[in-house]
Amino acid sequence: MNPTASTSLDSPSPALSRANTSGIRRDELRPLDIELLPASDDPLDFPGYREKLVAVRRDGDAHAVDVGILTLGDVEVVAARGRFDVLAGSMGRTHGSFIATAMAYAREHLLPFVALTSSGGARMQEGMLALLQMVRAAEGIRTLREAGVPTLTHLGDPSTGGVFASYGLLSDVVLADPDATVGFAGPRVAEAVTGAPVGPDSHHGRAAFADGLVDGLAAPSEAPGRLAAWAQLLHPARRHGALPSVAVSDHATVELDAVEVVRRVRAAGRPSARTLLHAVFDGAIELSGDRAGGVDAVAIAAVARLGERSVVVIGFDRDAINLHGRQGLPGPTAFRIVQRALTLAQRHGLPVVSLIDTNGADPSPASEALGIAQAIAETFVATLSIDAPTIGVVTGEGGSGGALAIGATDRLLIQDDAFFSVISPEGAATILHRDPSRAEDVVGHLRLRAQDLHELGIVDGVLPGPTTAGPERAAAALRERVVTTLAELDHDGERLARRRVRYGA
């Protein structure tokens, strides 16, 4: 049995009708100014199929997907709205043709493409001709990515099979109705293939979110607003606007000794990177999950605004608990979530700001088994691959390679009460003296303070921190420096060459 294919094309009963699972009505879509070409009928001469098509057309609902122009908030997008009430929303050749045409229109006009899915899968009555529409949809997404056109999905009820496993999940951002049936195979197909019942914790939007497969949950009534917020952040005409005006900070930095810096960094109540995400930037929305079954709350991967400029913000939350139960330590999943955000930045030409505050990557056996070293290594490459300006800021503890992976940026800044070290002081004492309690004996030799790092040429600037200037003034100074540094990098025609020299040959 093929999970990508619709298991039934019978019209659902009224109790099962899912005609508006996205919160967007059919009449809200305005026609594209381009001809849509339906495919010919019944290519396989499949028993009973022609009669079903005739019946559907007689009711005036000829197609299982509607495409058109939709206004979300104050921006226009190209939308494809699935119709489960029409032959189970199944994807045959006409469905594929409409999707491909809508994607081509979005690419030509640089409008976000929004998929509002509601489908049982590929249309069995059209056989392999239907299954090939998965490739057609995937090619459409590939061309949109190549053109820097953002894609968004809301998974309605149900979203399964060939639609789910092609354009449904390929978007930059994927939201899901928490109560929707969601999965590669629908529950009945999964039970038939495996011989085991599908439990209550599987095959719905909430499960997909818990498993890191979608970025957020949105009931039908919430979907338009949530999609609008993402569309405004990523819209090609909106994401490269002006930076805000900022007041230049007049607060001097302070030089602290190494022991005192470590004490202040680790003191309770220091603002976390997630706190700074919302204090320094405007309208931040986080991505969630690695799209491969993992969620790690330590990872910060967001798109936000600075004035009218969209930026990607990545970092690690010192207060969050990772999926292995350890505080502030990013595991492999956290690094792969960050890589997702970096891919989004590269795809759409967005600057990146890294907020660095972790005492290192999770070194546990569970983390090793999931590939922590490989995840760190790939994060270095992803950070260095960004064509747009990149800025790193050490806002607490910079712990070894796990922190540096998001700090290989055009500019690296540090707060005066923060530090960056090759290894934690306790780790250094363990290696040198076999006694972690002797950390104070070695901490000064590590040259980990802001002033040391500036003298060594590791960091490019020192900012006031929350324990020397107060949390509010430190956040304001951080915003000011990020804005002014980004403006400098915008006008540096040799920026990428300088980065290659700094970190390369």
Secondary structure, DSSP 8 states (H G I E B T S, - for coil): --TTB-S--S---GGG--TTSSS--GGG-B--SS------S-TT--TTHHHHHHHHHHTT---SEEEEEEEETTEEEEEEEE-TTTGGG-B-HHHHHHHHHHHHHHHHHT--EEEEEEE--B-GGGHHHHHTHHHHHHHHHHHHHHTT--EEEEEEEEEEHHHIIIIIT-SSEEEE-TTS-EESS-HHHHHHHHSS---TTSSSHHHHHHTTSSSEE--TTTHHHHHHHHHHHH-TTTTB-----------------HHHHHHHHHSTT---HHHHHHHHSEEEEE----SSS---TTEEEEEEEETTEEEEEEEE-TT-B-TTS-BT---HHHHHHHHHHHHHHHHHT--EEEEEEES----SHHHHHTTHHHHHHHHHHHHHT--S-EEEEEEEEEEHHHHHTTT-SSEEEEETT-EEESS-HHHHHHHHHS-GGGHHHHGGGGT-BHHHHHHTTS-SEEE--HHHH-HHHHHHHHHHHHHHHHHHHHT-TTHHHHHHHHH--
